[in-house]
Amino acid sequence: MNGLKQKLADEISPKLQEKLGIKNKMALPSLAKVVISIGLGEAKDDSSVIQKVESYLIALSGQKPVVTKAKKSISGFKLVKGAPVGMMVTLRGTRMYSFLEKLFNVVFPKLRDFRGIATSGFDGEGNFTIGLSEQLIFPEVDYKLVDKVRGLAVTIVTTAKDRESSRLLLEYMGMPFRKET
């Protein structure tokens, strides 16, 4: 079993149960999935971009990403309906826990002048989105194969009903939130 998943079962769940005052373990907030997405506006002009980005998304997630396509045409952006505009991969289960453990323990400490993650990334339903400015901070991405530095978004979807219980769950799991003063 994954280290983070084991820690969730053994240590985090009892702390959450006590802190939130929930008696039933099945009602506790938990992780549903992690979605990693990259916007590729330049893919409409150069189709080789998709293969390059696909290779490092496979390296960092362990599974093949899906190409997202434009839902409608927008003439101001010279965008045609059905043109590729990004890539995304959804992680669940063991891969999700492995990715989060790597994100919390390897990637965030590598960031320069890192003072913690702001809590402004929560939506109303308890999901959390982090924007990372470059893909090179992940150890799996080979520096020689990267043609251009691209940012990516990591969305952590939880079963929590509100921001506070989701924040507690992620904080107990090891998310380095910025200390509010």
GROMACS elastic network, one bead per residue, 0.5 to 0.9 nm:
[ bonds ]
;  ai    aj funct       b0    kb
    1     4     6  0.86488   500
    1     5     6  0.69120   500
    1     6     6  0.64906   500
    1    94     6  0.80074   500
    2     5     6  0.52467   500
    2     6     6  0.61157   500
    2     7     6  0.86031   500
    2    94     6  0.66766   500
    2    97     6  0.68712   500
    2    98     6  0.68797   500
    3     6     6  0.51359   500
    3     7     6  0.61184   500
    3     8     6  0.85836   500
    3    97     6  0.82160   500
    3    98     6  0.82285   500
    3   101     6  0.80793   500
    4     8     6  0.60908   500
    4     9     6  0.86941   500
    4    97     6  0.61453   500
    4    98     6  0.75330   500
    4   100     6  0.81932   500
    4   101     6  0.63246   500
    4   173     6  0.72549   500
    5     8     6  0.50175   500
    5     9     6  0.63617   500
    5    10     6  0.87129   500
    5    94     6  0.80606   500
    5    97     6  0.63338   500
    5    98     6  0.87805   500
    6     9     6  0.51812   500
    6    10     6  0.60813   500
    6    11     6  0.82426   500
    7    10     6  0.51826   500
    7    11     6  0.54251   500
    7    12     6  0.63816   500
    7    13     6  0.86105   500
    7   173     6  0.78800   500
    8    11     6  0.58330   500
    8    13     6  0.58749   500
    8    14     6  0.89270   500
    8    30     6  0.89636   500
    8   172     6  0.84775   500
    8   173     6  0.69807   500
    9    12     6  0.64142   500
    9    13     6  0.57364   500
    9    14     6  0.81374   500
   10    13     6  0.66957   500
   10    14     6  0.73708   500
   11    14     6  0.60080   500
   11    15     6  0.65921   500
   11    16     6  0.89133   500
   11   172     6  0.88852   500
   12    15     6  0.51888   500
   12    16     6  0.60489   500
   12    17     6  0.85026   500
   12   169     6  0.76577   500
   12   172     6  0.61476   500
   12   173     6  0.70650   500
   13    16     6  0.50935   500
   13    17     6  0.59989   500
   13    18     6  0.86036   500
   13    25     6  0.76043   500
   13    28     6  0.74609   500
   13    29     6  0.88796   500
   13   169     6  0.86339   500
   14    18     6  0.62076   500
   14    19     6  0.85760   500
   14    25     6  0.85290   500
   15    18     6  0.52266   500
   15    19     6  0.60489   500
   15    20     6  0.84901   500
   15   172     6  0.83775   500
   16    19     6  0.50498   500
   16    20     6  0.58040   500
   16    21     6  0.79141   500
   16    22     6  0.80478   500
   16    28     6  0.73401   500
   16    29     6  0.83915   500
   16   165     6  0.83684   500
   16   168     6  0.74583   500
   16   169     6  0.70635   500
   16   172     6  0.82715   500
   17    20     6  0.55115   500
   17    21     6  0.56025   500
   17    22     6  0.50926   500
   17    23     6  0.66294   500
   17    24     6  0.80747   500
   17    25     6  0.71913   500
   17    28     6  0.68546   500
   18    21     6  0.51625   500
   18    22     6  0.69531   500
   18    23     6  0.83227   500
   19    22     6  0.81186   500
   19   168     6  0.88572   500
   20    28     6  0.85199   500
   20   165     6  0.73625   500
   22    25     6  0.73249   500
   22    27     6  0.70598   500
   22    28     6  0.69063   500
   23    26     6  0.89351   500
   23    27     6  0.80206   500
   23    28     6  0.87360   500
   24    27     6  0.55220   500
   24    28     6  0.72121   500
   25    28     6  0.54692   500
   26    29     6  0.82671   500
   27    30     6  0.88473   500
   27   160     6  0.89671   500
   28   159     6  0.81740   500
   28   160     6  0.75920   500
   28   165     6  0.88716   500
   29   158     6  0.66693   500
   29   159     6  0.51546   500
   29   161     6  0.78072   500
   29   165     6  0.69499   500
   29   166     6  0.67982   500
   29   169     6  0.69848   500
   30   157     6  0.88329   500
   30   158     6  0.55573   500
   30   159     6  0.54167   500
   30   160     6  0.68251   500
   30   166     6  0.82160   500
   30   169     6  0.73324   500
   31    34     6  0.81237   500
   31    92     6  0.87401   500
   31    96     6  0.88335   500
   31   156     6  0.74295   500
   31   157     6  0.61902   500
   31   159     6  0.62690   500
   31   160     6  0.84811   500
   31   169     6  0.87092   500
   32    92     6  0.70300   500
   32    93     6  0.85035   500
   32   156     6  0.78973   500
   32   157     6  0.54904   500
   32   158     6  0.50999   500
   32   159     6  0.62534   500
   33    90     6  0.67607   500
   33    91     6  0.56923   500
   33    93     6  0.77684   500
   33    96     6  0.66655   500
   33   155     6  0.83156   500
   33   156     6  0.62727   500
   33   157     6  0.52803   500
   33   158     6  0.71301   500
   34    89     6  0.83476   500
   34    90     6  0.57947   500
   34    91     6  0.51002   500
   34    92     6  0.66619   500
   34    96     6  0.61378   500
   34    99     6  0.86252   500
   34   100     6  0.83954   500
   34   154     6  0.69024   500
   34   155     6  0.56039   500
   34   157     6  0.59929   500
   34   158     6  0.88637   500
   35    88     6  0.68470   500
   35    89     6  0.57477   500
   35    91     6  0.62287   500
   35    92     6  0.89829   500
   35   153     6  0.79671   500
   35   154     6  0.57486   500
   35   155     6  0.50658   500
   35   156     6  0.66288   500
   35   157     6  0.78618   500
   36    57     6  0.84817   500
   36    61     6  0.83151   500
   36    65     6  0.89698   500
   36    87     6  0.83577   500
   36    88     6  0.54988   500
   36    89     6  0.53511   500
   36    90     6  0.65015   500
   36    91     6  0.80600   500
   36   152     6  0.69571   500
   36   153     6  0.57232   500
   36   155     6  0.64660   500
   36   156     6  0.89265   500
   37    65     6  0.88798   500
   37    86     6  0.72439   500
   37    87     6  0.56479   500
   37    89     6  0.65084   500
   37    90     6  0.87089   500
   37   152     6  0.57346   500
   37   153     6  0.52826   500
   37   154     6  0.66213   500
   37   155     6  0.82941   500
   38    53     6  0.85044   500
   38    85     6  0.88007   500
   38    86     6  0.54852   500
   38    87     6  0.53406   500
   38    88     6  0.63372   500
   38   150     6  0.77893   500
   38   151     6  0.67194   500
   38   153     6  0.64413   500
   39    42     6  0.88862   500
   39    68     6  0.88640   500
   39    85     6  0.60833   500
   39    87     6  0.66070   500
   39    88     6  0.87126   500
   39   150     6  0.85453   500
   39   151     6  0.80335   500
   39   152     6  0.73705   500
   39   153     6  0.88209   500
   40    43     6  0.54588   500
   40    44     6  0.81281   500
   40    49     6  0.79350   500
   40    50     6  0.79662   500
   40    53     6  0.88514   500
   40    84     6  0.75836   500
   40    87     6  0.73980   500
   40   150     6  0.87337   500
   41    44     6  0.64670   500
   41    45     6  0.84045   500
   41    84     6  0.81182   500
   41    85     6  0.54163   500
   41    86     6  0.71786   500
   42    45     6  0.56559   500
   42    46     6  0.62935   500
   42    47     6  0.83924   500
   42    49     6  0.75452   500
   42    85     6  0.78806   500
   43    47     6  0.53144   500
   43    48     6  0.75630   500
   43    49     6  0.57930   500
   43    50     6  0.65786   500
   43    83     6  0.82071   500
   43    84     6  0.62644   500
   43    85     6  0.63904   500
   43    86     6  0.78583   500
   44    47     6  0.67314   500
   44    78     6  0.87038   500
   44    79     6  0.73710   500
   44    80     6  0.84998   500
   44    83     6  0.62289   500
   44    84     6  0.63140   500
   44    85     6  0.70483   500
   46    49     6  0.60484   500
   46    50     6  0.83475   500
   47    50     6  0.59501   500
   47    51     6  0.78122   500
   47    84     6  0.86147   500
   48    51     6  0.55204   500
   48    52     6  0.66269   500
   48    53     6  0.89092   500
   49    52     6  0.51957   500
   49    53     6  0.61748   500
   49    54     6  0.83989   500
   49   147     6  0.89828   500
   50    53     6  0.52977   500
   50    54     6  0.58710   500
   50    55     6  0.86208   500
   50    67     6  0.80576   500
   50    84     6  0.84059   500
   50    86     6  0.82436   500
   50    87     6  0.80292   500
   51    55     6  0.62551   500
   52    55     6  0.54071   500
   52    56     6  0.69865   500
   52    57     6  0.89300   500
   52   145     6  0.78849   500
   52   146     6  0.75106   500
   52   147     6  0.79724   500
   53    56     6  0.55456   500
   53    57     6  0.61690   500
   53    58     6  0.86036   500
   53    87     6  0.80946   500
   53   146     6  0.83626   500
   53   150     6  0.89506   500
   54    57     6  0.51051   500
   54    58     6  0.60621   500
   54    59     6  0.85755   500
   54    64     6  0.73932   500
   54    65     6  0.65532   500
   54    66     6  0.87504   500
   54    67     6  0.88650   500
   54    87     6  0.77064   500
   55    58     6  0.52832   500
   55    59     6  0.63405   500
   55    60     6  0.89371   500
   55    64     6  0.86568   500
   55   141     6  0.88319   500
   55   145     6  0.89787   500
   56    60     6  0.61864   500
   56    61     6  0.84689   500
   56   135     6  0.83622   500
   56   140     6  0.77304   500
   56   141     6  0.56535   500
   56   142     6  0.77699   500
   56   145     6  0.84761   500
   56   146     6  0.82297   500
   57    60     6  0.52861   500
   57    61     6  0.59298   500
   57    62     6  0.78308   500
   57    63     6  0.78841   500
   57    64     6  0.74984   500
   57    65     6  0.67721   500
   57    87     6  0.86377   500
   57    88     6  0.83776   500
   57    89     6  0.78456   500
   57   141     6  0.83399   500
   58    61     6  0.53490   500
   58    62     6  0.51454   500
   58    63     6  0.52057   500
   58    64     6  0.54371   500
   58    65     6  0.68241   500
   58    89     6  0.87467   500
   59    62     6  0.57248   500
   59    63     6  0.78677   500
   59   140     6  0.58216   500
   59   141     6  0.64866   500
   59   142     6  0.89428   500
   60    63     6  0.84712   500
   60    99     6  0.80162   500
   60   138     6  0.70683   500
   60   139     6  0.81137   500
   60   140     6  0.56636   500
   60   141     6  0.67294   500
   61    64     6  0.80339   500
   61    65     6  0.86043   500
   61    89     6  0.75338   500
   61    90     6  0.87087   500
   61    91     6  0.74807   500
   61    95     6  0.73324   500
   61    96     6  0.85265   500
   61    99     6  0.70010   500
   62    91     6  0.89559   500
   62    95     6  0.73797   500
   63    89     6  0.74670   500
   63    90     6  0.87391   500
   63    91     6  0.83326   500
   63    95     6  0.89419   500
   64    89     6  0.70395   500
   65    87     6  0.62312   500
   65    88     6  0.53539   500
   65    90     6  0.78702   500
   66    86     6  0.85359   500
   66    87     6  0.55352   500
   66    88     6  0.53777   500
   66    89     6  0.61467   500
   66    90     6  0.88970   500
   67    84     6  0.64453   500
   67    85     6  0.76518   500
   67    86     6  0.59230   500
   67    88     6  0.66089   500
   67    89     6  0.89741   500
   68    82     6  0.87127   500
   68    83     6  0.84470   500
   68    84     6  0.58113   500
   68    85     6  0.59076   500
   68    86     6  0.50557   500
   68    87     6  0.53935   500
   68    88     6  0.70752   500
   69    72     6  0.89959   500
   69    81     6  0.75446   500
   69    82     6  0.50632   500
   69    83     6  0.52736   500
   69    85     6  0.53707   500
   69    86     6  0.69418   500
   69    87     6  0.86688   500
   70    73     6  0.71590   500
   70    79     6  0.75813   500
   70    80     6  0.70748   500
   70    81     6  0.51794   500
   70    83     6  0.54346   500
   70    84     6  0.62993   500
   70    85     6  0.60433   500
   70    86     6  0.87972   500
   71    80     6  0.87262   500
   71    81     6  0.56268   500
   71    82     6  0.63479   500
   71    83     6  0.85217   500
   72    79     6  0.80429   500
   72    80     6  0.68168   500
   72    82     6  0.72931   500
   73    77     6  0.86645   500
   73    78     6  0.78567   500
   73    79     6  0.53363   500
   73    82     6  0.81319   500
   73    83     6  0.88005   500
   74    77     6  0.57030   500
   74    78     6  0.61869   500
   74    79     6  0.50926   500
   74    80     6  0.66326   500
   74    81     6  0.79503   500
   75    79     6  0.60149   500
   75    80     6  0.77065   500
   76    79     6  0.76538   500
   77    80     6  0.88942   500
   79    82     6  0.87953   500
   79    83     6  0.70144   500
   79    85     6  0.89429   500
   80    83     6  0.56515   500
   81    84     6  0.89093   500
   82    85     6  0.87370   500
   84    87     6  0.82384   500
   90    96     6  0.84620   500
   91    94     6  0.83976   500
   91    95     6  0.59631   500
   91    97     6  0.86776   500
   91    99     6  0.83228   500
   92    95     6  0.60501   500
   92    97     6  0.78080   500
   93    96     6  0.53644   500
   93    97     6  0.65560   500
   93    98     6  0.88116   500
   94    97     6  0.52557   500
   94    98     6  0.61129   500
   94    99     6  0.85456   500
   95    98     6  0.50601   500
   95    99     6  0.60061   500
   95   100     6  0.85636   500
   96    99     6  0.52129   500
   96   100     6  0.62258   500
   96   101     6  0.86096   500
   97   100     6  0.51719   500
   97   101     6  0.60668   500
   97   102     6  0.85710   500
   98   101     6  0.51698   500
   98   102     6  0.62015   500
   98   103     6  0.85683   500
   99   102     6  0.51357   500
   99   103     6  0.60598   500
   99   104     6  0.86688   500
  100   104     6  0.60446   500
  100   105     6  0.83946   500
  100   175     6  0.88782   500
  101   104     6  0.52973   500
  101   105     6  0.59266   500
  101   106     6  0.78870   500
  101   173     6  0.86776   500
  101   174     6  0.82296   500
  102   105     6  0.53369   500
  102   106     6  0.51948   500
  102   107     6  0.64660   500
  102   108     6  0.87819   500
  102   138     6  0.86008   500
  103   106     6  0.57874   500
  103   108     6  0.61925   500
  103   109     6  0.89194   500
  103   138     6  0.81987   500
  103   175     6  0.87367   500
  104   107     6  0.63834   500
  104   108     6  0.57748   500
  104   109     6  0.77395   500
  104   173     6  0.87139   500
  104   174     6  0.62565   500
  104   175     6  0.58763   500
  104   176     6  0.72331   500
  105   108     6  0.66331   500
  105   109     6  0.66703   500
  105   174     6  0.80733   500
  105   175     6  0.89584   500
  106   109     6  0.58208   500
  106   110     6  0.65522   500
  106   137     6  0.89308   500
  106   138     6  0.80372   500
  106   139     6  0.82504   500
  107   110     6  0.52765   500
  107   111     6  0.68730   500
  107   137     6  0.60320   500
  107   138     6  0.60174   500
  107   139     6  0.78816   500
  108   111     6  0.54540   500
  108   112     6  0.89035   500
  108   114     6  0.73443   500
  108   116     6  0.83264   500
  108   137     6  0.84703   500
  108   176     6  0.80826   500
  109   112     6  0.80252   500
  109   114     6  0.71763   500
  110   114     6  0.81821   500
  110   137     6  0.69226   500
  110   138     6  0.89868   500
  111   114     6  0.55388   500
  111   137     6  0.74071   500
  114   117     6  0.82444   500
  115   176     6  0.83566   500
  115   177     6  0.82286   500
  115   178     6  0.61176   500
  115   179     6  0.83835   500
  116   175     6  0.84895   500
  116   176     6  0.51939   500
  116   179     6  0.73823   500
  117   120     6  0.86780   500
  117   121     6  0.87147   500
  117   130     6  0.81781   500
  117   175     6  0.78115   500
  117   176     6  0.60313   500
  117   178     6  0.51006   500
  117   179     6  0.88456   500
  118   121     6  0.69203   500
  118   177     6  0.60511   500
  118   178     6  0.54525   500
  118   179     6  0.84834   500
  118   180     6  0.87348   500
  119   122     6  0.64283   500
  119   128     6  0.84434   500
  119   167     6  0.79146   500
  119   177     6  0.67485   500
  119   178     6  0.73905   500
  120   123     6  0.82577   500
  120   128     6  0.86117   500
  120   129     6  0.88988   500
  121   127     6  0.81467   500
  121   128     6  0.53073   500
  121   129     6  0.51045   500
  121   130     6  0.63799   500
  121   131     6  0.88375   500
  122   125     6  0.79184   500
  122   126     6  0.60588   500
  122   127     6  0.55907   500
  122   129     6  0.65761   500
  122   163     6  0.63365   500
  122   166     6  0.85362   500
  122   167     6  0.82647   500
  123   126     6  0.58195   500
  123   127     6  0.56388   500
  123   128     6  0.65231   500
  123   129     6  0.82178   500
  123   162     6  0.85974   500
  123   163     6  0.71703   500
  124   127     6  0.75024   500
  124   161     6  0.82448   500
  124   162     6  0.63697   500
  124   163     6  0.64620   500
  125   157     6  0.89943   500
  125   158     6  0.83627   500
  125   159     6  0.83518   500
  125   160     6  0.69418   500
  125   161     6  0.55319   500
  125   162     6  0.53523   500
  125   163     6  0.66833   500
  125   166     6  0.87346   500
  126   157     6  0.74575   500
  126   158     6  0.63122   500
  126   159     6  0.74237   500
  126   160     6  0.54248   500
  126   161     6  0.59422   500
  126   164     6  0.75743   500
  126   165     6  0.74801   500
  126   166     6  0.51692   500
  126   167     6  0.76653   500
  127   155     6  0.71022   500
  127   156     6  0.57944   500
  127   158     6  0.56435   500
  127   159     6  0.82355   500
  127   160     6  0.78793   500
  127   162     6  0.86066   500
  127   163     6  0.76030   500
  127   166     6  0.71773   500
  128   154     6  0.82427   500
  128   155     6  0.56201   500
  128   156     6  0.51395   500
  128   157     6  0.65920   500
  128   158     6  0.81596   500
  128   163     6  0.87390   500
  128   166     6  0.82143   500
  128   167     6  0.85080   500
  129   153     6  0.67592   500
  129   154     6  0.56125   500
  129   156     6  0.62343   500
  129   157     6  0.85648   500
  130   152     6  0.85049   500
  130   153     6  0.56968   500
  130   154     6  0.51942   500
  130   155     6  0.63564   500
  130   156     6  0.83660   500
  131   151     6  0.72371   500
  131   152     6  0.59822   500
  131   154     6  0.64007   500
  131   155     6  0.86662   500
  132   135     6  0.74176   500
  132   137     6  0.88947   500
  132   150     6  0.88708   500
  132   151     6  0.54957   500
  132   152     6  0.53667   500
  132   153     6  0.60967   500
  132   154     6  0.77383   500
  133   149     6  0.81330   500
  133   150     6  0.67429   500
  133   152     6  0.66085   500
  133   153     6  0.86801   500
  134   137     6  0.65859   500
  134   138     6  0.88262   500
  134   149     6  0.56282   500
  134   150     6  0.51795   500
  134   152     6  0.69168   500
  135   138     6  0.61611   500
  135   141     6  0.71322   500
  135   146     6  0.88657   500
  135   149     6  0.66957   500
  135   150     6  0.61215   500
  135   151     6  0.61264   500
  135   152     6  0.69544   500
  136   139     6  0.73050   500
  136   140     6  0.84940   500
  136   141     6  0.60013   500
  136   142     6  0.76716   500
  136   143     6  0.66840   500
  136   146     6  0.82121   500
  136   149     6  0.74528   500
  136   150     6  0.86731   500
  137   140     6  0.88408   500
  137   141     6  0.79199   500
  138   141     6  0.58204   500
  138   142     6  0.89375   500
  139   142     6  0.76549   500
  141   144     6  0.88600   500
  141   145     6  0.79837   500
  141   146     6  0.79135   500
  142   145     6  0.55809   500
  142   146     6  0.68507   500
  143   146     6  0.55446   500
  143   147     6  0.87138   500
  144   147     6  0.79307   500
  146   149     6  0.70754   500
  157   160     6  0.87288   500
  158   161     6  0.84701   500
  158   166     6  0.67651   500
  158   169     6  0.88931   500
  159   166     6  0.80295   500
  160   163     6  0.75374   500
  160   164     6  0.86345   500
  160   165     6  0.61181   500
  160   166     6  0.53992   500
  160   169     6  0.86984   500
  161   164     6  0.87904   500
  161   165     6  0.73943   500
  161   166     6  0.77256   500
  162   165     6  0.59474   500
  162   166     6  0.64645   500
  162   167     6  0.87695   500
  163   166     6  0.52101   500
  163   167     6  0.59897   500
  163   168     6  0.86222   500
  164   167     6  0.50326   500
  164   168     6  0.61909   500
  164   169     6  0.86605   500
  165   168     6  0.50713   500
  165   169     6  0.62347   500
  165   170     6  0.87399   500
  166   169     6  0.51045   500
  166   170     6  0.62696   500
  166   171     6  0.84847   500
  167   170     6  0.52316   500
  167   171     6  0.59194   500
  167   172     6  0.85143   500
  167   175     6  0.88546   500
  167   177     6  0.88340   500
  168   171     6  0.50357   500
  168   172     6  0.60672   500
  168   173     6  0.85060   500
  169   172     6  0.53348   500
  169   173     6  0.62501   500
  169   174     6  0.88977   500
  169   175     6  0.89471   500
  170   174     6  0.64089   500
  170   175     6  0.54321   500
  170   176     6  0.86827   500
  170   177     6  0.88855   500
  171   174     6  0.52839   500
  171   176     6  0.68009   500
  171   177     6  0.69499   500
  172   175     6  0.73074   500
  174   177     6  0.87534   500
  176   179     6  0.89241   500
  177   180     6  0.87465   500
